[in-house]
Every structure is written in C-alpha cells, then in structure tokens.
Amino acid sequence: MNKKQAFLSIALAAFLASCSDDSNSWNASEVCPESGRGTFIDERDGQVYKYTTIGN
C-alpha cells in the first residue's frame, strides 16, 4: 500500500467513525437545559421548529 492509499484509508475510516449513530455519548439536556429550549410554529409555512437559547 502506498502513502496515498494509506491516507485515503485512514480518512475514510475517520469519516465513517464520525458518522456513527452513538446516541448514548451525547445528551442534549446536559448541554442545553430545558429552560433554554422550546419550539415555535412558523406562520409562513406552518412547520414546527425547535430552538435553543445560547448565552443570555
């Protein structure tokens, strides 16, 4: 395996690892408390969107 193939293999492995669905490793309630989160309905399209307050 030459250097280019080795680099591409490592890059592909890193990409695939970053796309894994490990829902146990991140908890939104710890990062964004409920008090700063909510939803709203956009009157223009009727869709419900989630929001998070960052800072004050």
PDB file of N, CA, C and O in Angstrom, chain B, residues numbered from 101:
ATOM      1  N   MET B 101       0.853  -1.168   0.000  1.00  0.00           N
ATOM      2  CA  MET B 101       0.000   0.000   0.000  1.00  0.00           C
ATOM      3  C   MET B 101       0.900   1.233   0.000  1.00  0.00           C
ATOM      4  O   MET B 101       1.810   1.353   0.821  1.00  0.00           O
ATOM      5  N   ASN B 102       0.632   2.148  -0.934  1.00  0.00           N
ATOM      6  CA  ASN B 102       1.448   3.359  -0.973  1.00  0.00           C
ATOM      7  C   ASN B 102       0.870   4.427  -0.045  1.00  0.00           C
ATOM      8  O   ASN B 102      -0.184   4.233   0.561  1.00  0.00           O
ATOM      9  N   LYS B 103       1.569   5.552   0.057  1.00  0.00           N
ATOM     10  CA  LYS B 103       1.173   6.602   1.002  1.00  0.00           C
ATOM     11  C   LYS B 103      -0.213   7.166   0.689  1.00  0.00           C
ATOM     12  O   LYS B 103      -0.987   7.454   1.602  1.00  0.00           O
ATOM     13  N   LYS B 104      -0.528   7.323  -0.593  1.00  0.00           N
ATOM     14  CA  LYS B 104      -1.825   7.883  -0.985  1.00  0.00           C
ATOM     15  C   LYS B 104      -2.956   6.939  -0.571  1.00  0.00           C
ATOM     16  O   LYS B 104      -3.973   7.387  -0.042  1.00  0.00           O
ATOM     17  N   GLN B 105      -2.786   5.649  -0.808  1.00  0.00           N
ATOM     18  CA  GLN B 105      -3.806   4.674  -0.426  1.00  0.00           C
ATOM     19  C   GLN B 105      -3.964   4.614   1.093  1.00  0.00           C
ATOM     20  O   GLN B 105      -5.083   4.496   1.593  1.00  0.00           O
ATOM     21  N   ALA B 106      -2.857   4.695   1.831  1.00  0.00           N
ATOM     22  CA  ALA B 106      -2.913   4.673   3.288  1.00  0.00           C
ATOM     23  C   ALA B 106      -3.659   5.898   3.814  1.00  0.00           C
ATOM     24  O   ALA B 106      -4.488   5.780   4.717  1.00  0.00           O
ATOM     25  N   PHE B 107      -3.371   7.068   3.255  1.00  0.00           N
ATOM     26  CA  PHE B 107      -4.055   8.286   3.667  1.00  0.00           C
ATOM     27  C   PHE B 107      -5.541   8.198   3.387  1.00  0.00           C
ATOM     28  O   PHE B 107      -6.352   8.553   4.242  1.00  0.00           O
ATOM     29  N   LEU B 108      -5.912   7.731   2.206  1.00  0.00           N
ATOM     30  CA  LEU B 108      -7.327   7.606   1.854  1.00  0.00           C
ATOM     31  C   LEU B 108      -8.039   6.603   2.760  1.00  0.00           C
ATOM     32  O   LEU B 108      -9.193   6.811   3.134  1.00  0.00           O
ATOM     33  N   SER B 109      -7.361   5.533   3.105  1.00  0.00           N
ATOM     34  CA  SER B 109      -7.951   4.537   4.008  1.00  0.00           C
ATOM     35  C   SER B 109      -8.199   5.122   5.391  1.00  0.00           C
ATOM     36  O   SER B 109      -9.252   4.892   5.985  1.00  0.00           O
ATOM     37  N   ILE B 110      -7.243   5.872   5.901  1.00  0.00           N
ATOM     38  CA  ILE B 110      -7.383   6.494   7.224  1.00  0.00           C
ATOM     39  C   ILE B 110      -8.482   7.555   7.184  1.00  0.00           C
ATOM     40  O   ILE B 110      -9.292   7.643   8.107  1.00  0.00           O
ATOM     41  N   ALA B 111      -8.515   8.353   6.127  1.00  0.00           N
ATOM     42  CA  ALA B 111      -9.542   9.394   6.006  1.00  0.00           C
ATOM     43  C   ALA B 111     -10.934   8.776   5.927  1.00  0.00           C
ATOM     44  O   ALA B 111     -11.871   9.287   6.541  1.00  0.00           O
ATOM     45  N   LEU B 112     -11.081   7.691   5.186  1.00  0.00           N
ATOM     46  CA  LEU B 112     -12.368   7.016   5.078  1.00  0.00           C
ATOM     47  C   LEU B 112     -12.792   6.429   6.419  1.00  0.00           C
ATOM     48  O   LEU B 112     -13.960   6.523   6.797  1.00  0.00           O
ATOM     49  N   ALA B 113     -11.859   5.832   7.131  1.00  0.00           N
ATOM     50  CA  ALA B 113     -12.166   5.261   8.444  1.00  0.00           C
ATOM     51  C   ALA B 113     -12.598   6.357   9.423  1.00  0.00           C
ATOM     52  O   ALA B 113     -13.541   6.165  10.191  1.00  0.00           O
ATOM     53  N   ALA B 114     -11.921   7.491   9.400  1.00  0.00           N
ATOM     54  CA  ALA B 114     -12.275   8.606  10.281  1.00  0.00           C
ATOM     55  C   ALA B 114     -13.653   9.154   9.930  1.00  0.00           C
ATOM     56  O   ALA B 114     -14.438   9.478  10.821  1.00  0.00           O
ATOM     57  N   PHE B 115     -13.950   9.258   8.644  1.00  0.00           N
ATOM     58  CA  PHE B 115     -15.255   9.745   8.205  1.00  0.00           C
ATOM     59  C   PHE B 115     -16.358   8.803   8.656  1.00  0.00           C
ATOM     60  O   PHE B 115     -17.381   9.251   9.175  1.00  0.00           O
ATOM     61  N   LEU B 116     -16.169   7.525   8.470  1.00  0.00           N
ATOM     62  CA  LEU B 116     -17.188   6.552   8.861  1.00  0.00           C
ATOM     63  C   LEU B 116     -17.383   6.532  10.371  1.00  0.00           C
ATOM     64  O   LEU B 116     -18.506   6.369  10.847  1.00  0.00           O
ATOM     65  N   ALA B 117     -16.319   6.693  11.118  1.00  0.00           N
ATOM     66  CA  ALA B 117     -16.427   6.708  12.577  1.00  0.00           C
ATOM     67  C   ALA B 117     -17.182   7.948  13.049  1.00  0.00           C
ATOM     68  O   ALA B 117     -17.927   7.881  14.026  1.00  0.00           O
ATOM     69  N   SER B 118     -16.997   9.075  12.368  1.00  0.00           N
ATOM     70  CA  SER B 118     -17.684  10.298  12.775  1.00  0.00           C
ATOM     71  C   SER B 118     -19.162  10.265  12.426  1.00  0.00           C
ATOM     72  O   SER B 118     -19.939  11.046  12.976  1.00  0.00           O
ATOM     73  N   CYS B 119     -19.562   9.391  11.535  1.00  0.00           N
ATOM     74  CA  CYS B 119     -20.962   9.305  11.125  1.00  0.00           C
ATOM     75  C   CYS B 119     -21.725   8.227  11.874  1.00  0.00           C
ATOM     76  O   CYS B 119     -22.879   7.950  11.545  1.00  0.00           O
ATOM     77  N   SER B 120     -21.114   7.619  12.862  1.00  0.00           N
ATOM     78  CA  SER B 120     -21.802   6.564  13.591  1.00  0.00           C
ATOM     79  C   SER B 120     -22.903   7.163  14.452  1.00  0.00           C
ATOM     80  O   SER B 120     -22.797   8.307  14.893  1.00  0.00           O
ATOM     81  N   ASP B 121     -23.953   6.400  14.691  1.00  0.00           N
ATOM     82  CA  ASP B 121     -25.105   6.862  15.470  1.00  0.00           C
ATOM     83  C   ASP B 121     -24.992   6.335  16.885  1.00  0.00           C
ATOM     84  O   ASP B 121     -25.632   5.347  17.247  1.00  0.00           O
ATOM     85  N   ASP B 122     -24.171   7.002  17.683  1.00  0.00           N
ATOM     86  CA  ASP B 122     -23.976   6.604  19.078  1.00  0.00           C
ATOM     87  C   ASP B 122     -24.737   7.576  19.953  1.00  0.00           C
ATOM     88  O   ASP B 122     -24.158   8.533  20.467  1.00  0.00           O
ATOM     89  N   SER B 123     -26.032   7.344  20.128  1.00  0.00           N
ATOM     90  CA  SER B 123     -26.879   8.286  20.843  1.00  0.00           C
ATOM     91  C   SER B 123     -26.588   8.324  22.335  1.00  0.00           C
ATOM     92  O   SER B 123     -27.063   9.232  23.017  1.00  0.00           O
ATOM     93  N   ASN B 124     -25.830   7.382  22.864  1.00  0.00           N
ATOM     94  CA  ASN B 124     -25.526   7.365  24.291  1.00  0.00           C
ATOM     95  C   ASN B 124     -24.387   8.298  24.663  1.00  0.00           C
ATOM     96  O   ASN B 124     -24.168   8.549  25.848  1.00  0.00           O
ATOM     97  N   SER B 125     -23.659   8.818  23.689  1.00  0.00           N
ATOM     98  CA  SER B 125     -22.489   9.623  24.003  1.00  0.00           C
ATOM     99  C   SER B 125     -22.796  11.108  24.149  1.00  0.00           C
ATOM    100  O   SER B 125     -21.921  11.865  24.573  1.00  0.00           O
ATOM    101  N   TRP B 126     -24.006  11.555  23.814  1.00  0.00           N
ATOM    102  CA  TRP B 126     -24.338  12.970  23.862  1.00  0.00           C
ATOM    103  C   TRP B 126     -25.742  13.138  24.398  1.00  0.00           C
ATOM    104  O   TRP B 126     -26.669  12.472  23.938  1.00  0.00           O
ATOM    105  N   ASN B 127     -25.906  14.020  25.367  1.00  0.00           N
ATOM    106  CA  ASN B 127     -27.199  14.224  25.994  1.00  0.00           C
ATOM    107  C   ASN B 127     -27.549  15.710  25.888  1.00  0.00           C
ATOM    108  O   ASN B 127     -26.903  16.549  26.514  1.00  0.00           O
ATOM    109  N   ALA B 128     -28.567  16.028  25.100  1.00  0.00           N
ATOM    110  CA  ALA B 128     -28.946  17.422  24.867  1.00  0.00           C
ATOM    111  C   ALA B 128     -29.357  18.128  26.147  1.00  0.00           C
ATOM    112  O   ALA B 128     -29.119  19.327  26.289  1.00  0.00           O
ATOM    113  N   SER B 129     -29.969  17.413  27.082  1.00  0.00           N
ATOM    114  CA  SER B 129     -30.419  18.069  28.313  1.00  0.00           C
ATOM    115  C   SER B 129     -29.248  18.530  29.174  1.00  0.00           C
ATOM    116  O   SER B 129     -29.408  19.446  29.980  1.00  0.00           O
ATOM    117  N   GLU B 130     -28.087  17.921  29.023  1.00  0.00           N
ATOM    118  CA  GLU B 130     -26.905  18.365  29.751  1.00  0.00           C
ATOM    119  C   GLU B 130     -26.278  19.583  29.086  1.00  0.00           C
ATOM    120  O   GLU B 130     -25.776  20.477  29.767  1.00  0.00           O
ATOM    121  N   VAL B 131     -26.306  19.618  27.771  1.00  0.00           N
ATOM    122  CA  VAL B 131     -25.687  20.709  27.028  1.00  0.00           C
ATOM    123  C   VAL B 131     -26.614  21.926  26.983  1.00  0.00           C
ATOM    124  O   VAL B 131     -26.166  23.058  27.167  1.00  0.00           O
ATOM    125  N   CYS B 132     -27.895  21.694  26.740  1.00  0.00           N
ATOM    126  CA  CYS B 132     -28.881  22.766  26.622  1.00  0.00           C
ATOM    127  C   CYS B 132     -30.038  22.467  27.568  1.00  0.00           C
ATOM    128  O   CYS B 132     -30.925  21.687  27.220  1.00  0.00           O
ATOM    129  N   PRO B 133     -30.049  23.068  28.759  1.00  0.00           N
ATOM    130  CA  PRO B 133     -31.127  22.786  29.707  1.00  0.00           C
ATOM    131  C   PRO B 133     -32.503  23.108  29.129  1.00  0.00           C
ATOM    132  O   PRO B 133     -32.631  23.957  28.246  1.00  0.00           O
ATOM    133  N   GLU B 134     -33.520  22.430  29.630  1.00  0.00           N
ATOM    134  CA  GLU B 134     -34.888  22.618  29.152  1.00  0.00           C
ATOM    135  C   GLU B 134     -35.327  24.076  29.196  1.00  0.00           C
ATOM    136  O   GLU B 134     -36.102  24.512  28.344  1.00  0.00           O
ATOM    137  N   SER B 135     -34.846  24.830  30.171  1.00  0.00           N
ATOM    138  CA  SER B 135     -35.276  26.221  30.313  1.00  0.00           C
ATOM    139  C   SER B 135     -34.897  27.077  29.107  1.00  0.00           C
ATOM    140  O   SER B 135     -35.516  28.115  28.873  1.00  0.00           O
ATOM    141  N   GLY B 136     -33.906  26.666  28.350  1.00  0.00           N
ATOM    142  CA  GLY B 136     -33.470  27.435  27.184  1.00  0.00           C
ATOM    143  C   GLY B 136     -33.890  26.829  25.866  1.00  0.00           C
ATOM    144  O   GLY B 136     -33.454  27.281  24.807  1.00  0.00           O
ATOM    145  N   ARG B 137     -34.744  25.798  25.915  1.00  0.00           N
ATOM    146  CA  ARG B 137     -35.160  25.136  24.679  1.00  0.00           C
ATOM    147  C   ARG B 137     -36.663  25.215  24.526  1.00  0.00           C
ATOM    148  O   ARG B 137     -37.393  25.363  25.506  1.00  0.00           O
ATOM    149  N   GLY B 138     -37.111  25.116  23.308  1.00  0.00           N
ATOM    150  CA  GLY B 138     -38.540  25.115  23.054  1.00  0.00           C
ATOM    151  C   GLY B 138     -38.823  24.931  21.574  1.00  0.00           C
ATOM    152  O   GLY B 138     -37.933  24.603  20.790  1.00  0.00           O
ATOM    153  N   THR B 139     -40.072  25.147  21.210  1.00  0.00           N
ATOM    154  CA  THR B 139     -40.482  25.048  19.811  1.00  0.00           C
ATOM    155  C   THR B 139     -41.352  26.246  19.465  1.00  0.00           C
ATOM    156  O   THR B 139     -41.906  26.905  20.345  1.00  0.00           O
ATOM    157  N   PHE B 140     -41.459  26.510  18.190  1.00  0.00           N
ATOM    158  CA  PHE B 140     -42.385  27.529  17.706  1.00  0.00           C
ATOM    159  C   PHE B 140     -42.912  27.102  16.348  1.00  0.00           C
ATOM    160  O   PHE B 140     -42.280  26.307  15.652  1.00  0.00           O
ATOM    161  N   ILE B 141     -44.057  27.624  15.975  1.00  0.00           N
ATOM    162  CA  ILE B 141     -44.658  27.338  14.670  1.00  0.00           C
ATOM    163  C   ILE B 141     -44.435  28.555  13.785  1.00  0.00           C
ATOM    164  O   ILE B 141     -44.829  29.669  14.130  1.00  0.00           O
ATOM    165  N   ASP B 142     -43.806  28.332  12.656  1.00  0.00           N
ATOM    166  CA  ASP B 142     -43.563  29.403  11.700  1.00  0.00           C
ATOM    167  C   ASP B 142     -44.857  29.656  10.932  1.00  0.00           C
ATOM    168  O   ASP B 142     -45.360  28.766  10.247  1.00  0.00           O
ATOM    169  N   GLU B 143     -45.386  30.852  11.044  1.00  0.00           N
ATOM    170  CA  GLU B 143     -46.654  31.180  10.398  1.00  0.00           C
ATOM    171  C   GLU B 143     -46.566  31.131   8.881  1.00  0.00           C
ATOM    172  O   GLU B 143     -47.583  30.962   8.208  1.00  0.00           O
ATOM    173  N   ARG B 144     -45.351  31.279   8.329  1.00  0.00           N
ATOM    174  CA  ARG B 144     -45.203  31.301   6.874  1.00  0.00           C
ATOM    175  C   ARG B 144     -45.425  29.933   6.256  1.00  0.00           C
ATOM    176  O   ARG B 144     -46.009  29.824   5.178  1.00  0.00           O
ATOM    177  N   ASP B 145     -44.952  28.864   6.946  1.00  0.00           N
ATOM    178  CA  ASP B 145     -45.076  27.532   6.354  1.00  0.00           C
ATOM    179  C   ASP B 145     -45.794  26.529   7.252  1.00  0.00           C
ATOM    180  O   ASP B 145     -46.003  25.382   6.857  1.00  0.00           O
ATOM    181  N   GLY B 146     -46.177  26.959   8.476  1.00  0.00           N
ATOM    182  CA  GLY B 146     -46.907  26.068   9.373  1.00  0.00           C
ATOM    183  C   GLY B 146     -46.060  24.974  10.003  1.00  0.00           C
ATOM    184  O   GLY B 146     -46.599  24.096  10.676  1.00  0.00           O
ATOM    185  N   GLN B 147     -44.742  25.007   9.800  1.00  0.00           N
ATOM    186  CA  GLN B 147     -43.848  23.982  10.339  1.00  0.00           C
ATOM    187  C   GLN B 147     -43.475  24.299  11.785  1.00  0.00           C
ATOM    188  O   GLN B 147     -43.398  25.461  12.183  1.00  0.00           O
ATOM    189  N   VAL B 148     -43.247  23.246  12.557  1.00  0.00           N
ATOM    190  CA  VAL B 148     -42.791  23.393  13.939  1.00  0.00           C
ATOM    191  C   VAL B 148     -41.267  23.298  13.936  1.00  0.00           C
ATOM    192  O   VAL B 148     -40.695  22.348  13.403  1.00  0.00           O
ATOM    193  N   TYR B 149     -40.622  24.292  14.537  1.00  0.00           N
ATOM    194  CA  TYR B 149     -39.163  24.324  14.617  1.00  0.00           C
ATOM    195  C   TYR B 149     -38.731  24.342  16.069  1.00  0.00           C
ATOM    196  O   TYR B 149     -39.403  24.923  16.922  1.00  0.00           O
ATOM    197  N   LYS B 150     -37.610  23.706  16.344  1.00  0.00           N
ATOM    198  CA  LYS B 150     -37.022  23.702  17.683  1.00  0.00           C
ATOM    199  C   LYS B 150     -36.024  24.845  17.763  1.00  0.00           C
ATOM    200  O   LYS B 150     -35.403  25.213  16.766  1.00  0.00           O
ATOM    201  N   TYR B 151     -35.873  25.408  18.970  1.00  0.00           N
ATOM    202  CA  TYR B 151     -34.867  26.426  19.174  1.00  0.00           C
ATOM    203  C   TYR B 151     -34.131  26.175  20.486  1.00  0.00           C
ATOM    204  O   TYR B 151     -34.637  25.502  21.384  1.00  0.00           O
ATOM    205  N   THR B 152     -32.935  26.729  20.573  1.00  0.00           N
ATOM    206  CA  THR B 152     -32.107  26.674  21.764  1.00  0.00           C
ATOM    207  C   THR B 152     -31.554  28.066  22.017  1.00  0.00           C
ATOM    208  O   THR B 152     -31.042  28.708  21.100  1.00  0.00           O
ATOM    209  N   THR B 153     -31.651  28.531  23.242  1.00  0.00           N
ATOM    210  CA  THR B 153     -31.085  29.805  23.620  1.00  0.00           C
ATOM    211  C   THR B 153     -29.629  29.586  24.010  1.00  0.00           C
ATOM    212  O   THR B 153     -29.322  28.726  24.836  1.00  0.00           O
ATOM    213  N   ILE B 154     -28.744  30.359  23.419  1.00  0.00           N
ATOM    214  CA  ILE B 154     -27.314  30.268  23.700  1.00  0.00           C
ATOM    215  C   ILE B 154     -26.904  31.551  24.407  1.00  0.00           C
ATOM    216  O   ILE B 154     -27.078  32.639  23.858  1.00  0.00           O
ATOM    217  N   GLY B 155     -26.376  31.444  25.590  1.00  0.00           N
ATOM    218  CA  GLY B 155     -25.996  32.628  26.354  1.00  0.00           C
ATOM    219  C   GLY B 155     -27.212  33.305  26.946  1.00  0.00           C
ATOM    220  O   GLY B 155     -28.199  32.647  27.275  1.00  0.00           O
ATOM    221  N   ASN B 156     -27.143  34.633  27.084  1.00  0.00           N
ATOM    222  CA  ASN B 156     -28.252  35.388  27.662  1.00  0.00           C
ATOM    223  C   ASN B 156     -29.233  35.761  26.590  1.00  0.00           C
ATOM    224  O   ASN B 156     -30.243  36.404  26.874  1.00  0.00           O
TER     225      ASN B 156
END
